[in-house]
């Protein structure tokens, strides 16, 4: 059996939202990687190679929609 956890990149700048999402995902056994801006999310992609990205829309520096477009391209 493979013990590799699914990696989730959580892109969220609101502290309480981040805590809530982190707790829920950890409870279900996911590995959590965090970023607080779209720019930070793009930088962390190559290093962490997440399986799933949960992207907030309203972020500092670069909004979530722009970051998602860059990631998809």
C-alpha positions in Angstrom: 0.0 0.0 0.0 1.2 3.5 -0.9 1.6 5.8 2.1 2.1 9.0 0.1 -0.3 11.7 1.2 -2.1 13.9 -1.3 -0.5 17.3 -1.3 -2.9 20.3 -1.2 -1.7 23.8 -1.9 -3.9 26.2 0.1 -3.7 29.8 -1.2 -5.4 32.0 1.3 -4.4 35.3 2.9 -7.1 35.3 5.7 -5.6 33.8 8.8 -8.9 32.3 10.2 -9.9 30.8 6.8 -6.4 29.3 6.5 -6.7 27.7 10.0 -10.1 26.3 9.3 -9.0 24.7 5.9 -5.8 23.4 7.4 -7.6 21.7 10.3 -10.2 20.1 8.0 -7.6 18.8 5.5 -5.2 17.6 8.2 -8.1 15.7 9.9 -8.5 13.8 6.6 -4.8 13.1 6.2 -3.8 15.5 3.5 -0.4 17.1 3.3 -0.9 20.9 3.4 1.3 23.5 1.7 0.4 27.1 2.3 0.8 30.3 0.3 -0.7 33.7 1.1 -0.6 35.3 -2.4 -0.9 34.2 -6.0 2.7 35.1 -6.5 3.8 32.9 -3.6 1.6 30.1 -5.0 3.3 30.1 -8.4 6.7 30.1 -6.8 5.8 27.1 -4.6 4.5 25.0 -7.4 7.8 23.8 -8.7 9.2 23.1 -5.3 6.2 21.2 -3.9 4.3 19.8 -6.9 0.8 19.8 -5.2 -1.9 17.4 -6.4 -4.7 19.9 -5.7 -4.8 23.7 -5.3 -7.4 25.5 -3.3 -7.2 29.1 -4.5 -8.8 32.2 -2.9 -9.9 34.8 -5.4 -9.1 38.0 -3.5 -5.4 37.9 -2.7 -2.6 40.5 -2.3 0.0 41.1 -5.0 -1.8 38.8 -7.6 -5.4 37.8 -7.4 -6.4 34.1 -7.5 -8.0 34.3 -11.0 -4.7 35.7 -12.5 -2.7 33.1 -10.6 -4.9 30.3 -11.8 -4.6 31.5 -15.4 -0.8 31.4 -15.2 -0.8 28.0 -13.5 -3.1 26.5 -16.2 -0.9 27.9 -19.1 
